[in-house]
């Protein structure tokens, strides 16, 4: 009969307090909290690739710093090339101007010599001499 008394005992005494069920269960550090039941297997991790290029291994900020530095260097190189090109162009223009000035001077000298020869010929004709006599 003792069993019937235990069975007829108030239900309130056998139910535990609901406050204890609110404690979170800690999860293992794996995907979605799954843990293998096979203790001899190590948990999988990301593959460590040692032969990757340096650019991939570095952080985004480091790569951005590197690219900004490279852009600055390229801009400076471009500027220096443009300056060098401008200097070469300036020298060409100066040389061309000198050449044109020399040609113009030579042409003027030839014109003055020609004009002087014409004037001398005119004076000789006035004096009554011809080319045949004068030469």
C-alpha positions as CSV (number, residue, x, y, z in Angstrom):
1,X,0.0,0.0,0.0
2,X,2.9,2.3,0.3
3,X,3.2,2.5,-3.4
4,X,-0.3,3.8,-3.7
5,X,0.4,6.5,-1.3
6,X,3.4,7.6,-3.3
7,X,1.3,7.5,-6.4
8,X,-1.4,9.6,-4.8
9,X,1.1,12.2,-3.5
10,X,0.5,15.8,-4.6
11,X,1.8,16.5,-8.1
12,X,3.2,19.9,-7.1
13,X,6.0,18.5,-5.1
14,X,7.4,16.4,-8.0
15,X,7.5,19.2,-10.6
16,X,10.8,21.2,-10.7
17,X,10.9,25.0,-11.0
18,X,10.9,26.3,-14.6
19,X,13.6,28.9,-13.8
20,X,16.3,26.3,-14.0
21,X,15.5,25.4,-17.7
22,X,16.4,29.0,-18.9
23,X,20.2,28.4,-18.6
24,X,21.7,28.2,-22.2
25,X,23.6,25.1,-23.1
26,X,27.2,25.9,-24.3
27,X,27.9,24.9,-27.9
28,X,31.1,23.6,-29.2
29,X,33.1,25.7,-31.6
30,X,32.1,24.1,-34.9
31,X,29.6,24.7,-37.7
32,X,26.1,25.1,-36.3
33,X,27.2,23.8,-32.9
34,X,27.5,20.2,-34.2
35,X,30.0,18.0,-32.4
36,X,31.2,14.7,-33.8
37,X,30.6,11.7,-31.5
38,X,33.9,10.2,-32.8
39,X,36.5,11.3,-30.3
40,X,39.4,10.1,-32.4
41,X,38.6,12.5,-35.2
42,X,39.9,16.0,-34.9
43,X,37.5,18.8,-35.9
44,X,37.9,20.2,-39.4
45,X,39.5,23.6,-39.9
46,X,40.2,25.9,-42.8
47,X,42.9,24.8,-45.1
48,X,46.2,26.6,-44.6
49,X,47.6,27.4,-48.1
50,X,51.2,28.4,-47.9
51,X,51.8,28.9,-51.6
52,X,49.3,31.8,-52.0
53,X,50.5,35.1,-53.4
54,X,51.4,37.8,-50.9
55,X,48.6,40.0,-52.1
56,X,46.0,37.5,-51.1
57,X,47.5,36.8,-47.7
58,X,47.6,40.5,-46.7
59,X,44.7,42.4,-45.2
60,X,42.4,44.6,-47.3
61,X,43.8,47.8,-45.6
62,X,47.4,46.8,-46.5
63,X,46.4,46.1,-50.1
64,X,44.6,49.5,-50.3
65,X,47.7,51.3,-48.9
66,X,49.9,49.5,-51.4
67,X,47.6,50.4,-54.3
68,X,47.5,54.1,-53.2
69,X,51.3,54.2,-53.0
70,X,51.6,52.6,-56.5
71,X,49.1,55.1,-57.9
72,X,51.1,57.9,-56.4
73,X,54.3,56.5,-57.9
74,X,52.7,56.1,-61.3
75,X,51.4,59.6,-61.2
76,X,54.8,61.0,-60.4
77,X,56.4,58.9,-63.2
78,X,53.8,60.1,-65.6
79,X,54.5,63.7,-64.6
80,X,58.2,63.3,-65.0
81,X,57.7,61.7,-68.4
82,X,55.5,64.6,-69.5
83,X,58.1,67.1,-68.3
84,X,60.9,65.3,-70.2
85,X,58.7,65.1,-73.3
86,X,57.9,68.9,-73.0
87,X,61.6,69.7,-72.7
88,X,62.5,67.6,-75.8
89,X,59.7,69.3,-77.7
90,X,60.9,72.8,-76.5
91,X,64.4,72.0,-77.7
92,X,63.0,70.8,-81.1
93,X,61.1,74.0,-81.5
94,X,64.1,76.2,-80.6
95,X,66.3,74.3,-83.1
96,X,63.6,74.6,-85.8
97,X,63.3,78.4,-85.1
98,X,67.0,78.8,-85.4
99,X,67.0,76.8,-88.6
100,X,64.2,79.0,-90.1
101,X,66.0,82.2,-89.0
102,X,69.3,81.0,-90.6
103,X,67.4,80.1,-93.9
104,X,65.7,83.5,-93.8
105,X,69.0,85.3,-93.3
106,X,70.6,83.4,-96.1
107,X,67.7,84.2,-98.4
108,X,67.9,87.9,-97.5
109,X,71.6,87.9,-98.2
110,X,71.0,86.2,-101.6
111,X,68.3,88.8,-102.4
112,X,70.6,91.7,-101.4
113,X,73.4,90.2,-103.5
114,X,71.0,89.8,-106.4
115,X,69.7,93.3,-106.0
116,X,73.3,94.6,-105.7
117,X,74.2,92.8,-109.0
118,X,71.1,94.2,-110.7
119,X,71.9,97.7,-109.6
120,X,75.6,97.3,-110.7
121,X,74.3,95.9,-114.1
122,X,72.0,98.9,-114.4
123,X,74.8,101.3,-113.7
124,X,77.0,99.6,-116.2
125,X,74.3,99.8,-118.8
126,X,73.9,103.5,-118.1
127,X,77.6,103.9,-118.6
128,X,77.3,102.2,-122.0
129,X,78.9,99.0,-121.2
130,X,77.3,95.6,-121.8
131,X,78.0,92.3,-120.2
132,X,80.1,91.1,-123.1
133,X,82.4,94.1,-122.9
134,X,82.6,94.0,-119.1
135,X,83.6,90.4,-118.9
